[in-house]
Amino acid sequence: MIVNGMLDEMETLIHALAGLGNDIAHDLRTPLTRALLTLERGRANASTLEQLQIAADKTISSLDQSLSIITAILRLAEIEKSQRSAGFGKVALADITREVVDMYEPIAEDKGIALLIRSADELSVHGDRDLLIEAVANLIDNAIKYTPAGGQVEIELFRGKGENIVRVRDNGLGISEHERDAVLRRFYRSDKVRHTSGLGLGLNLVAAIVKLHGFRFTILPGSGCVVEIACPYASTPS
């Protein structure tokens, strides 16, 4: 009875997605449909509790993916609609970057990826600390995700010409010139990385955070992938 009720609710939800935008509907329907089919097959074919548990675990995984998509969409909407800077303050770039690097070092180590950080003199910007951590984390997460085992991810903090800059460089697949605008669109995923798990929302989220702050986000040419967030000195409190 519980499984039957879940199936009915999921079918209703999948039909309701028809009213959403095409991209959002597609990206939500895929994991939800996978969860629905797994439950249906489990109900029809599972002859033991263990087999039913396997079906339930696969369903949970698909639902987790759906929840991640919904959470990311809501987060983007919140950032894009925000016009407030009341929570802005002085943020030390080295501190937030080191915090993110510490969080990702175990993940990089598991993949055999060297995670390096190079920092110039103390650089500060005026912004929302939590959002800037989120932006840097997305850049480092992407770099680790798309860099092969044995590769390297380098995070540089330095003063550019009139700007404080956070640059993340890896020796992974890179982003081709004709895709540099496309990867900033919501849900866009290049054909060459579709075998890697992801939602296609990371760089879109970074771009939204950067826009809110009045900073600049750039995907640079070169081998691997090189991206940077630049904050004009004028945006940095004295």
ABEGO torsion letter per residue (X at the ends): XAAAAAAAAAAAAAAAAAABBAAAAAAAAAAAAAAAAAAAAAAAABABAAAAAAAAAAAAAAAAAAAAAAAAAAAAAAAAABABAAABBBBBAAAAAAAAAAAAAAAAAAAGBBBBBBBBBBBBBBBBAAAAAAAAAAAAAAAAAABBBGBBBBBBBBBBBGBBBBBBBBABAEBBAAAAAAAABBGBBBAAAAABBEAGAAAAAAAAAAAAAGBBBBBBBEBEBBBBBBBBAAABBX
